[in-house]
Amino acid sequence: MTDDVAVLGAGMHPWGKWGRGFVEYGTAAARAALADARVDWRDITSVVGADTVRGGYPGYVAGATFAKALGWQGARVASVYAACASGAQAIATARAQLLAGLTDVVLVVGADAAPKGFFRPAGGDRPDDPDWLRFRVLGATNPTYFALYARRRMAVHGDTLEDFAHVKVKNAALGALNPNARYRKPVTADEVAASAVVADPLRLLDICATSDGAAALVLSTLDFARRHDAAAPVRIRAVSTVTPTYPNTVLDLPDIATDSAAAVPPTERTFRQSVAHAAYEEAGIGPDDLSVAEVYDLSTALELQWYEDLGLCGEGEGVKLLREGTTAPGGRIPVNTSGGLASFGEAVPAQAIAQVCELTWQLRGTAGARQVEGARVGITANQGLFGHGSSVVAVR
């Protein structure tokens, strides 16, 4: 039995601040994916929803929420929460059902209606919740967190504010070409530099926003795809959802003291490196095989870190790739052709699914002005709270 599953359909609700509920966004994305797949809703035998914690109680049971919104028809349901990795976990759940023979076609949906400003933890006192500790004990909001990572790159690798700005310039130019992006206006490095300081050294345009939006996929077995006249679909070949390995020697708030490497040697790879490595191992490919990548650019500095964690270059060489145009359109490995979170903002349960939507359109050759010529292999990289890593490899 092959480990590949087919991507029959991909659909999105445009990102923005629309002032409506997440169910409306997710239902629109689901219908777009079903139409793209040319599959009737009544033929879907399983629904996997990526949860939002901001939509009230229904957000915690997103699979059933979307099944009801589309019309009860008896499909099995599952709901997944893994913070920013929720979408990839939902894809992994759907893939497991398909490969286990429990179903032959699955709808995967993620949607959110995000608050204005940066995210905060849900109310109440939870001293065993790492996210609560980060905010309440350390006072480390998300922008603070991003800024510390940026400062580390500046101190260790010599990255500059200008380098960070050029990541935004690259992604904004691509977002301007994407009808689903929230921000569709190119920016200059001078405009990034002139934007307000949020958490030094990061400016407003260095940091992604919070957004409303949704994304959906229709996944199936290869036999189902063939029966529906999709003889050569985009295929998901690997889904990595690994956790960190002891000792985790990279500072990761709220863990302000790292595990001791004095008694236990450090692992061969950092956590984020291990996420991509597991995907490569499962797919039987390496970084040199990639045509395109979608990475989790919560900040401009973090995108540079992902270049290294994906193995596109050596440690500290991310800026070199950027400056040489390697990750820009026409480069050896374009990164964030969708425009990334820089252009979309965070709609948490949807973003890892949206990354796979972009890979699907790139590998089909239907990405329009964003198209990477001859794209055959793509990878996503995403990270949720509490050690939820995620990476998806798609091939054509």
C-alpha positions as a Markdown table, in Angstrom:
| # | Residue | x | y | z |
|---|---|---|---|---|
| 1 | Met | 0.0 | 0.0 | 0.0 |
| 2 | Thr | 1.3 | 3.4 | -1.0 |
| 3 | Asp | 1.7 | 6.1 | 1.7 |
| 4 | Asp | 0.6 | 8.8 | -0.7 |
| 5 | Val | -2.9 | 10.4 | -0.5 |
| 6 | Ala | -4.3 | 12.6 | -3.2 |
| 7 | Val | -5.2 | 16.3 | -2.8 |
| 8 | Leu | -8.4 | 16.5 | -4.9 |
| 9 | Gly | -9.4 | 19.9 | -3.9 |
| 10 | Ala | -8.1 | 23.1 | -2.2 |
| 11 | Gly | -10.2 | 26.1 | -1.2 |
| 12 | Met | -9.9 | 29.2 | 0.9 |
| 13 | His | -11.9 | 32.1 | 2.3 |
| 14 | Pro | -9.8 | 35.3 | 1.9 |
| 15 | Trp | -8.0 | 36.5 | 5.0 |
| 16 | Gly | -8.9 | 39.8 | 6.5 |
| 17 | Lys | -10.9 | 41.3 | 9.3 |
| 18 | Trp | -14.5 | 40.6 | 8.2 |
| 19 | Gly | -16.3 | 40.8 | 11.6 |
| 20 | Arg | -18.2 | 37.5 | 11.1 |
| 21 | Gly | -18.0 | 34.0 | 12.7 |
| 22 | Phe | -15.4 | 31.4 | 11.9 |
| 23 | Val | -18.1 | 28.9 | 10.8 |
| 24 | Glu | -19.1 | 31.1 | 7.9 |
| 25 | Tyr | -15.4 | 31.4 | 6.8 |
| 26 | Gly | -14.8 | 27.6 | 7.1 |
| 27 | Thr | -18.0 | 26.7 | 5.3 |
| 28 | Ala | -17.0 | 28.9 | 2.4 |
| 29 | Ala | -13.6 | 27.4 | 2.2 |
| 30 | Ala | -15.0 | 23.9 | 2.4 |
| 31 | Arg | -17.4 | 24.5 | -0.5 |
| 32 | Ala | -14.6 | 26.0 | -2.5 |
| 33 | Ala | -12.5 | 22.9 | -1.9 |
| 34 | Leu | -15.4 | 20.6 | -2.7 |
| 35 | Ala | -16.0 | 22.4 | -6.0 |
| 36 | Asp | -12.4 | 22.3 | -6.9 |
| 37 | Ala | -12.4 | 18.5 | -6.2 |
| 38 | Arg | -15.6 | 18.0 | -8.1 |
| 39 | Val | -16.9 | 16.0 | -5.2 |
| 40 | Asp | -20.4 | 16.3 | -3.8 |
| 41 | Trp | -20.6 | 17.0 | -0.1 |
| 42 | Arg | -22.8 | 13.9 | 0.3 |
| 43 | Asp | -19.9 | 11.8 | -0.9 |
| 44 | Ile | -17.6 | 12.9 | 1.9 |
| 45 | Thr | -17.3 | 10.1 | 4.4 |
| 46 | Ser | -15.2 | 11.9 | 7.0 |
| 47 | Val | -14.6 | 15.5 | 8.2 |
| 48 | Val | -11.6 | 16.6 | 10.2 |
| 49 | Gly | -11.8 | 20.1 | 11.7 |
| 50 | Ala | -8.9 | 22.1 | 13.0 |
| 51 | Asp | -10.1 | 23.8 | 16.2 |
| 52 | Thr | -10.1 | 27.5 | 17.2 |
| 53 | Val | -10.3 | 28.4 | 20.9 |
| 54 | Arg | -11.7 | 31.8 | 20.2 |
| 55 | Gly | -15.0 | 30.7 | 18.6 |
| 56 | Gly | -16.7 | 29.6 | 21.8 |
| 57 | Tyr | -17.6 | 26.0 | 22.6 |
| 58 | Pro | -18.3 | 25.0 | 19.0 |
| 59 | Gly | -14.7 | 25.9 | 18.1 |
| 60 | Tyr | -13.5 | 23.0 | 20.2 |
| 61 | Val | -15.5 | 20.5 | 18.1 |
| 62 | Ala | -14.8 | 22.0 | 14.6 |
| 63 | Gly | -15.3 | 18.7 | 12.8 |
| 64 | Ala | -18.9 | 18.4 | 13.9 |
| 65 | Thr | -19.4 | 22.2 | 13.6 |
| 66 | Phe | -18.6 | 22.2 | 9.9 |
| 67 | Ala | -20.4 | 18.9 | 9.3 |
| 68 | Lys | -23.6 | 20.5 | 10.7 |
| 69 | Ala | -23.1 | 23.8 | 8.7 |
| 70 | Leu | -22.7 | 21.9 | 5.5 |
| 71 | Gly | -25.7 | 19.6 | 6.3 |
| 72 | Trp | -25.7 | 16.5 | 8.4 |
| 73 | Gln | -25.1 | 13.4 | 6.1 |
| 74 | Gly | -23.6 | 10.8 | 8.5 |
| 75 | Ala | -19.9 | 11.4 | 7.9 |
| 76 | Arg | -17.5 | 10.5 | 10.7 |
| 77 | Val | -15.9 | 13.5 | 12.4 |
| 78 | Ala | -12.7 | 14.4 | 14.3 |
| 79 | Ser | -11.5 | 17.7 | 15.8 |
| 80 | Val | -7.9 | 18.6 | 16.4 |
| 81 | Tyr | -6.2 | 21.3 | 18.4 |
| 82 | Ala | -2.5 | 21.9 | 18.3 |
| 83 | Ala | -2.3 | 25.7 | 18.3 |
| 84 | Cys | -0.6 | 26.9 | 15.1 |
| 85 | Ala | 0.0 | 23.3 | 14.0 |
| 86 | Ser | -3.7 | 22.4 | 14.2 |
| 87 | Gly | -4.1 | 22.4 | 10.4 |
| 88 | Ala | -1.2 | 20.0 | 9.9 |
| 89 | Gln | -2.5 | 17.7 | 12.7 |
| 90 | Ala | -5.9 | 17.7 | 11.0 |
| 91 | Ile | -4.2 | 16.7 | 7.7 |
| 92 | Ala | -2.3 | 14.0 | 9.5 |
| 93 | Thr | -5.5 | 12.6 | 11.1 |
| 94 | Ala | -7.2 | 12.6 | 7.7 |
| 95 | Arg | -4.3 | 10.9 | 6.1 |
| 96 | Ala | -4.2 | 8.2 | 8.8 |
| 97 | Gln | -7.9 | 7.5 | 8.2 |
| 98 | Leu | -7.3 | 7.1 | 4.5 |
| 99 | Leu | -4.3 | 4.9 | 4.8 |
| 100 | Ala | -6.0 | 2.7 | 7.4 |
| 101 | Gly | -8.9 | 2.1 | 5.0 |
| 102 | Leu | -11.5 | 3.8 | 7.3 |
| 103 | Thr | -12.6 | 6.2 | 4.6 |
| 104 | Asp | -11.8 | 7.0 | 1.0 |
| 105 | Val | -12.4 | 10.7 | 0.9 |
| 106 | Val | -12.0 | 13.3 | 3.7 |
| 107 | Leu | -12.8 | 17.0 | 4.1 |
| 108 | Val | -10.2 | 18.9 | 6.2 |
| 109 | Val | -11.2 | 22.4 | 7.4 |
| 110 | Gly | -9.7 | 25.1 | 9.6 |
| 111 | Ala | -11.1 | 28.6 | 10.2 |
| 112 | Asp | -10.7 | 31.4 | 12.7 |
| 113 | Ala | -12.1 | 34.8 | 13.7 |
| 114 | Ala | -9.1 | 36.3 | 15.5 |
| 115 | Pro | -9.1 | 39.2 | 18.0 |
| 116 | Lys | -7.6 | 42.6 | 17.3 |
| 117 | Gly | -4.0 | 42.9 | 18.4 |
| 118 | Phe | -1.8 | 40.1 | 19.6 |
| 119 | Phe | -3.2 | 36.8 | 21.0 |
| 120 | Arg | -3.5 | 36.2 | 24.7 |
| 121 | Pro | -4.3 | 33.0 | 26.6 |
| 122 | Ala | -7.8 | 32.1 | 27.6 |
| 123 | Gly | -9.0 | 33.4 | 30.9 |
| 124 | Gly | -8.4 | 31.8 | 34.3 |
| 125 | Asp | -5.3 | 30.8 | 36.3 |
| 126 | Arg | -3.5 | 27.8 | 34.8 |
| 127 | Pro | 0.1 | 27.5 | 36.2 |
| 128 | Asp | 0.6 | 24.2 | 34.4 |
| 129 | Asp | -0.1 | 25.9 | 31.0 |
| 130 | Pro | 3.1 | 27.0 | 29.3 |
| 131 | Asp | 1.3 | 29.6 | 27.3 |
| 132 | Trp | -0.3 | 31.1 | 30.4 |
| 133 | Leu | 3.1 | 31.1 | 32.1 |
| 134 | Arg | 4.7 | 32.9 | 29.2 |
| 135 | Phe | 2.2 | 35.7 | 29.3 |
| 136 | Arg | 1.4 | 36.0 | 33.0 |
| 137 | Val | 4.7 | 35.2 | 34.7 |
| 138 | Leu | 7.2 | 36.5 | 32.1 |
| 139 | Gly | 5.0 | 39.1 | 30.4 |
| 140 | Ala | 6.3 | 37.8 | 27.1 |
| 141 | Thr | 3.7 | 38.6 | 24.5 |
| 142 | Asn | 4.1 | 37.1 | 21.0 |
| 143 | Pro | 5.9 | 40.2 | 19.7 |
| 144 | Thr | 8.4 | 40.0 | 22.6 |
| 145 | Tyr | 9.0 | 36.4 | 21.8 |
| 146 | Phe | 9.6 | 37.1 | 18.2 |
| 147 | Ala | 12.0 | 40.0 | 19.1 |
| 148 | Leu | 14.1 | 37.8 | 21.3 |
| 149 | Tyr | 14.6 | 35.4 | 18.4 |
| 150 | Ala | 15.5 | 38.3 | 16.1 |
| 151 | Arg | 18.0 | 39.6 | 18.7 |
| 152 | Arg | 19.6 | 36.2 | 18.9 |
| 153 | Arg | 20.1 | 36.1 | 15.1 |
| 154 | Met | 21.6 | 39.5 | 15.2 |
| 155 | Ala | 24.0 | 38.6 | 18.0 |
| 156 | Val | 25.0 | 35.1 | 16.8 |
| 157 | His | 24.9 | 35.5 | 13.0 |
| 158 | Gly | 25.2 | 39.2 | 12.3 |
| 159 | Asp | 21.7 | 39.6 | 10.7 |
| 160 | Thr | 20.7 | 43.2 | 10.3 |
| 161 | Leu | 17.4 | 45.2 | 10.4 |
| 162 | Glu | 17.9 | 45.7 | 6.6 |
| 163 | Asp | 18.0 | 41.9 | 6.1 |
| 164 | Phe | 14.7 | 41.5 | 8.1 |
| 165 | Ala | 13.1 | 44.3 | 6.1 |
| 166 | His | 14.0 | 42.5 | 2.8 |
| 167 | Val | 12.1 | 39.4 | 3.9 |
| 168 | Lys | 9.0 | 41.5 | 4.2 |
| 169 | Val | 9.6 | 43.2 | 0.9 |
| 170 | Lys | 9.9 | 39.8 | -0.8 |
| 171 | Asn | 6.7 | 38.4 | 0.8 |
| 172 | Ala | 4.7 | 41.6 | 0.3 |
| 173 | Ala | 5.4 | 41.5 | -3.4 |
| 174 | Leu | 4.1 | 37.9 | -3.6 |
| 175 | Gly | 1.1 | 38.7 | -1.4 |
| 176 | Ala | 0.2 | 41.5 | -3.8 |
| 177 | Leu | -0.4 | 38.7 | -6.4 |
| 178 | Asn | -2.5 | 36.5 | -4.2 |
| 179 | Pro | -6.3 | 37.1 | -4.2 |
| 180 | Asn | -6.7 | 35.4 | -0.8 |
| 181 | Ala | -4.1 | 37.5 | 1.0 |
| 182 | Arg | -5.2 | 40.2 | 3.4 |
| 183 | Tyr | -2.4 | 42.6 | 2.6 |
| 184 | Arg | -2.0 | 43.1 | -1.2 |
| 185 | Lys | 0.3 | 46.0 | -1.5 |
| 186 | Pro | 4.1 | 45.9 | -2.1 |
| 187 | Val | 6.2 | 47.6 | 0.4 |
| 188 | Thr | 9.8 | 49.0 | 0.4 |
| 189 | Ala | 12.6 | 48.4 | 2.9 |
| 190 | Asp | 12.3 | 52.1 | 3.8 |
| 191 | Glu | 8.6 | 51.6 | 4.7 |
| 192 | Val | 9.5 | 48.7 | 6.9 |
| 193 | Ala | 12.2 | 50.7 | 8.7 |
| 194 | Ala | 9.8 | 53.7 | 9.1 |
| 195 | Ser | 7.0 | 51.6 | 10.7 |
| 196 | Ala | 6.5 | 51.7 | 14.4 |
| 197 | Val | 8.8 | 49.7 | 16.8 |
| 198 | Val | 6.6 | 47.0 | 18.4 |
| 199 | Ala | 9.3 | 45.0 | 20.2 |
| 200 | Asp | 12.8 | 46.1 | 19.5 |
| 201 | Pro | 14.3 | 45.3 | 17.0 |
| 202 | Leu | 11.1 | 44.4 | 15.2 |
| 203 | Arg | 8.9 | 46.9 | 13.5 |
| 204 | Leu | 5.2 | 46.7 | 12.8 |
| 205 | Leu | 5.9 | 45.4 | 9.3 |
| 206 | Asp | 8.3 | 42.8 | 10.6 |
| 207 | Ile | 5.5 | 41.0 | 12.5 |
| 208 | Cys | 2.4 | 39.2 | 11.1 |
| 209 | Ala | -1.1 | 40.4 | 12.1 |
| 210 | Thr | -4.0 | 38.4 | 13.5 |
| 211 | Ser | -6.7 | 37.7 | 10.9 |
| 212 | Asp | -10.0 | 36.1 | 10.1 |
| 213 | Gly | -9.8 | 33.4 | 7.4 |
| 214 | Ala | -10.2 | 29.8 | 6.4 |
| 215 | Ala | -8.7 | 27.0 | 4.3 |
| 216 | Ala | -9.9 | 23.5 | 3.3 |
| 217 | Leu | -8.7 | 20.5 | 1.5 |
| 218 | Val | -10.4 | 17.4 | 0.0 |
| 219 | Leu | -8.1 | 14.4 | 0.5 |
| 220 | Ser | -8.7 | 10.9 | -0.9 |
| 221 | Thr | -7.1 | 7.6 | -1.6 |
| 222 | Leu | -5.4 | 7.2 | -4.9 |
| 223 | Asp | -8.0 | 4.7 | -6.0 |
| 224 | Phe | -10.8 | 7.2 | -5.3 |
| 225 | Ala | -8.9 | 9.8 | -7.2 |
| 226 | Arg | -8.6 | 7.6 | -10.2 |
| 227 | Arg | -12.3 | 6.7 | -10.1 |
| 228 | His | -13.0 | 10.5 | -10.2 |
| 229 | Asp | -10.8 | 11.1 | -13.3 |
| 230 | Ala | -7.9 | 12.6 | -11.3 |
| 231 | Ala | -5.2 | 10.3 | -12.6 |
| 232 | Ala | -2.2 | 12.5 | -11.6 |
| 233 | Pro | -3.2 | 14.5 | -8.6 |
| 234 | Val | -0.9 | 16.4 | -6.2 |
| 235 | Arg | 0.0 | 13.9 | -3.5 |
| 236 | Ile | 0.8 | 14.3 | 0.2 |
| 237 | Arg | 3.8 | 12.0 | 0.7 |
| 238 | Ala | 4.8 | 12.9 | 4.3 |
| 239 | Val | 3.4 | 14.6 | 7.4 |
| 240 | Ser | 5.8 | 15.2 | 10.3 |
| 241 | Thr | 4.3 | 16.0 | 13.7 |
| 242 | Val | 7.3 | 15.3 | 16.0 |
| 243 | Thr | 8.0 | 16.7 | 19.4 |
| 244 | Pro | 11.3 | 17.9 | 20.9 |
| 245 | Thr | 13.9 | 15.5 | 22.1 |
| 246 | Tyr | 15.7 | 15.7 | 25.4 |
| 247 | Pro | 17.8 | 17.7 | 26.1 |
| 248 | Asn | 16.3 | 20.7 | 24.3 |
| 249 | Thr | 19.2 | 23.1 | 24.4 |
| 250 | Val | 17.6 | 25.9 | 22.5 |
| 251 | Leu | 15.8 | 28.5 | 24.7 |
| 252 | Asp | 12.1 | 28.3 | 24.2 |
| 253 | Leu | 9.9 | 30.5 | 26.5 |
| 254 | Pro | 8.6 | 29.9 | 29.0 |
| 255 | Asp | 11.4 | 27.4 | 29.6 |
| 256 | Ile | 13.9 | 30.0 | 30.8 |
| 257 | Ala | 16.4 | 27.4 | 31.9 |
| 258 | Thr | 17.2 | 24.8 | 29.3 |
| 259 | Asp | 17.8 | 21.1 | 30.0 |
| 260 | Ser | 21.4 | 20.4 | 31.0 |
| 261 | Ala | 23.7 | 19.3 | 28.2 |
| 262 | Ala | 26.5 | 18.8 | 30.7 |
| 263 | Ala | 25.3 | 15.3 | 31.7 |
| 264 | Val | 23.4 | 14.4 | 28.5 |
| 265 | Pro | 25.0 | 15.3 | 25.1 |
| 266 | Pro | 22.9 | 17.6 | 22.9 |
| 267 | Thr | 20.8 | 15.9 | 20.2 |
| 268 | Glu | 22.0 | 15.9 | 16.6 |
| 269 | Arg | 19.3 | 18.3 | 15.6 |
| 270 | Thr | 17.3 | 21.1 | 17.2 |
| 271 | Phe | 13.6 | 20.7 | 17.5 |
| 272 | Arg | 12.7 | 22.7 | 14.4 |
| 273 | Gln | 15.4 | 20.9 | 12.4 |
| 274 | Ser | 14.0 | 17.6 | 13.5 |
| 275 | Val | 10.5 | 18.6 | 12.2 |
| 276 | Ala | 11.8 | 18.9 | 8.7 |
| 277 | His | 14.2 | 16.0 | 8.9 |
| 278 | Ala | 11.4 | 13.6 | 9.9 |
| 279 | Ala | 9.4 | 14.8 | 6.8 |
| 280 | Tyr | 12.3 | 14.3 | 4.5 |
| 281 | Glu | 13.0 | 10.8 | 5.9 |
| 282 | Glu | 9.3 | 9.8 | 5.5 |
| 283 | Ala | 9.1 | 11.2 | 1.9 |
| 284 | Gly | 12.5 | 9.8 | 0.9 |
| 285 | Ile | 13.7 | 13.2 | -0.3 |
| 286 | Gly | 16.1 | 15.9 | 0.8 |
| 287 | Pro | 16.4 | 19.7 | 0.7 |
| 288 | Asp | 17.9 | 19.6 | -2.8 |
| 289 | Asp | 14.8 | 18.0 | -4.2 |
| 290 | Leu | 12.5 | 20.9 | -3.2 |
| 291 | Ser | 10.9 | 23.2 | -5.7 |
| 292 | Val | 9.1 | 25.5 | -3.3 |
| 293 | Ala | 8.6 | 25.9 | 0.5 |
| 294 | Glu | 5.9 | 27.6 | 2.7 |
| 295 | Val | 7.2 | 28.4 | 6.1 |
| 296 | Tyr | 5.9 | 29.9 | 9.3 |
| 297 | Asp | 6.9 | 33.5 | 9.2 |
| 298 | Leu | 5.5 | 34.9 | 12.4 |
| 299 | Ser | 8.3 | 37.5 | 12.0 |
| 300 | Thr | 10.7 | 38.3 | 9.2 |
| 301 | Ala | 13.6 | 37.0 | 11.4 |
| 302 | Leu | 11.9 | 33.7 | 11.9 |
| 303 | Glu | 11.6 | 33.1 | 8.1 |
| 304 | Leu | 15.4 | 33.3 | 7.9 |
| 305 | Gln | 15.7 | 30.7 | 10.7 |
| 306 | Trp | 13.5 | 28.3 | 8.8 |
| 307 | Tyr | 15.8 | 28.5 | 5.8 |
| 308 | Glu | 18.5 | 26.9 | 8.0 |
| 309 | Asp | 16.1 | 24.5 | 9.9 |
| 310 | Leu | 14.8 | 23.2 | 6.5 |
| 311 | Gly | 18.4 | 22.5 | 5.5 |
| 312 | Leu | 18.3 | 24.9 | 2.6 |
| 313 | Cys | 21.6 | 26.3 | 3.9 |
| 314 | Gly | 24.0 | 25.9 | 6.8 |
| 315 | Glu | 23.6 | 27.5 | 10.2 |
| 316 | Gly | 23.9 | 31.3 | 10.0 |
| 317 | Glu | 23.6 | 31.3 | 6.2 |
| 318 | Gly | 19.9 | 32.3 | 5.9 |
| 319 | Val | 20.7 | 35.9 | 5.1 |
| 320 | Lys | 23.1 | 34.8 | 2.4 |
| 321 | Leu | 20.3 | 32.9 | 0.7 |
| 322 | Leu | 18.1 | 35.9 | 0.9 |
| 323 | Arg | 20.6 | 38.4 | -0.4 |
| 324 | Glu | 21.5 | 36.1 | -3.3 |
| 325 | Gly | 17.8 | 35.9 | -4.3 |
| 326 | Thr | 17.7 | 32.1 | -3.8 |
| 327 | Thr | 14.4 | 32.2 | -1.9 |
| 328 | Ala | 12.8 | 34.8 | -4.2 |
| 329 | Pro | 10.7 | 34.1 | -7.3 |
| 330 | Gly | 13.1 | 32.8 | -10.0 |
| 331 | Gly | 15.6 | 31.6 | -7.3 |
| 332 | Arg | 16.6 | 28.0 | -6.7 |
| 333 | Ile | 14.0 | 27.5 | -3.9 |
| 334 | Pro | 11.3 | 30.2 | -3.6 |
| 335 | Val | 9.9 | 30.5 | -0.1 |
| 336 | Asn | 6.5 | 31.7 | 0.8 |
| 337 | Thr | 5.2 | 32.2 | -2.7 |
| 338 | Ser | 1.7 | 32.7 | -1.1 |
| 339 | Gly | 3.0 | 35.9 | 0.6 |
| 340 | Gly | 3.3 | 34.0 | 3.9 |
| 341 | Leu | 1.8 | 35.2 | 7.2 |
| 342 | Ala | 3.4 | 38.5 | 6.4 |
| 343 | Ser | 0.6 | 39.0 | 3.8 |
| 344 | Phe | -2.1 | 36.9 | 5.4 |
| 345 | Gly | -1.8 | 37.2 | 9.2 |
| 346 | Glu | -2.6 | 34.4 | 11.6 |
| 347 | Ala | -5.9 | 32.6 | 11.4 |
| 348 | Val | -4.5 | 29.9 | 13.6 |
| 349 | Pro | -6.4 | 26.7 | 12.7 |
| 350 | Ala | -6.3 | 27.5 | 9.0 |
| 351 | Gln | -2.7 | 28.5 | 8.4 |
| 352 | Ala | -1.0 | 25.1 | 8.1 |
| 353 | Ile | -3.9 | 24.0 | 5.7 |
| 354 | Ala | -3.4 | 27.2 | 3.7 |
| 355 | Gln | 0.2 | 26.3 | 3.3 |
| 356 | Val | -0.8 | 23.0 | 1.6 |
| 357 | Cys | -3.3 | 24.9 | -0.5 |
| 358 | Glu | -0.5 | 27.0 | -1.9 |
| 359 | Leu | 1.7 | 23.9 | -2.5 |
| 360 | Thr | -1.2 | 22.3 | -4.3 |
| 361 | Trp | -1.7 | 25.2 | -6.7 |
| 362 | Gln | 2.1 | 25.5 | -7.3 |
| 363 | Leu | 2.5 | 21.8 | -8.1 |
| 364 | Arg | -0.6 | 21.9 | -10.3 |
| 365 | Gly | 0.9 | 24.9 | -12.2 |
| 366 | Thr | -2.2 | 27.0 | -11.5 |
| 367 | Ala | -0.7 | 29.7 | -9.1 |
| 368 | Gly | -0.9 | 32.4 | -11.8 |
| 369 | Ala | 1.6 | 35.2 | -11.4 |
| 370 | Arg | 3.1 | 33.5 | -8.4 |
| 371 | Gln | 3.8 | 30.3 | -10.3 |
| 372 | Val | 7.2 | 28.6 | -9.7 |
| 373 | Glu | 8.2 | 27.2 | -13.1 |
| 374 | Gly | 8.3 | 23.4 | -13.1 |
| 375 | Ala | 7.4 | 22.9 | -9.5 |
| 376 | Arg | 7.4 | 19.2 | -8.5 |
| 377 | Val | 8.1 | 19.0 | -4.8 |
| 378 | Gly | 7.1 | 21.3 | -2.0 |
| 379 | Ile | 7.4 | 21.4 | 1.8 |
| 380 | Thr | 5.6 | 23.3 | 4.6 |
| 381 | Ala | 7.0 | 24.1 | 8.0 |
| 382 | Asn | 4.9 | 25.2 | 11.0 |
| 383 | Gln | 5.2 | 25.2 | 14.8 |
| 384 | Gly | 2.5 | 25.2 | 17.4 |
| 385 | Leu | 2.7 | 25.7 | 21.2 |
| 386 | Phe | 3.7 | 22.9 | 23.5 |
| 387 | Gly | 6.1 | 21.1 | 21.1 |
| 388 | His | 3.7 | 20.7 | 18.2 |
| 389 | Gly | 6.0 | 20.7 | 15.2 |
| 390 | Ser | 4.6 | 20.1 | 11.7 |
| 391 | Ser | 5.8 | 19.7 | 8.2 |
| 392 | Val | 4.0 | 18.4 | 5.1 |
| 393 | Val | 5.7 | 17.2 | 1.9 |
| 394 | Ala | 3.6 | 17.3 | -1.3 |
| 395 | Val | 4.7 | 16.0 | -4.7 |
| 396 | Arg | 3.5 | 15.9 | -8.3 |
